Amino acid sequence: MNKKQFVELIQNKANYKTKTEAERAIKAFTEAVTASLEKRENVTLVGFGGFYSRTLYGRTGKVPGTDKTYTTKDKIIPKFKAGEPLKKLIEKGCK
């Protein structure tokens, strides 16, 4: 599903009159989640799942087939963990 299709889906599900209203709602949601994650705050939507950030620690490794090594730095990455109701719904649809 691309963005245009997603906007239309939100418009229909939430009964927005225009696609612009639906786009604004999506943008507000994504900006709010992003702002929370930037502050290292979790966002939990009961029954759906949670957005959180975690630290991915740097490591040192070797490039296969060579004597070269590399080192990565620590970085913060966004994560999403699906809630149990969502997991069960998706699992049921796969059968």
C-alpha positions, 0 to 999 in steps of 0.5 A: 500500500502506498501513501495515497492508498493509505490516505484514502483508507484513513479518510474512509475509516475515520469519515474525513470529508477530504483527503487533506484532513486525513493527510493532516491526521496521519502527519500529526500522528507521525510527528507526535510519535517522532517527537516522543521517540526523539525524547526517548519516550515510549508511545504505547497504543493498547491493543495495537503496539508500542513505539520505542527507541533503543540503543544499538551498541557499536561493534568491531568486526572483520570484512569477510575474505579480507584482513580489513576490520571495521568499527561501528558507533553506538546509535539510537534506533526506532522500534515497534513491538506489536501488541498481542491483539494485533499479533493474534489478528494477523496470525488468524488472517494468515491461516 
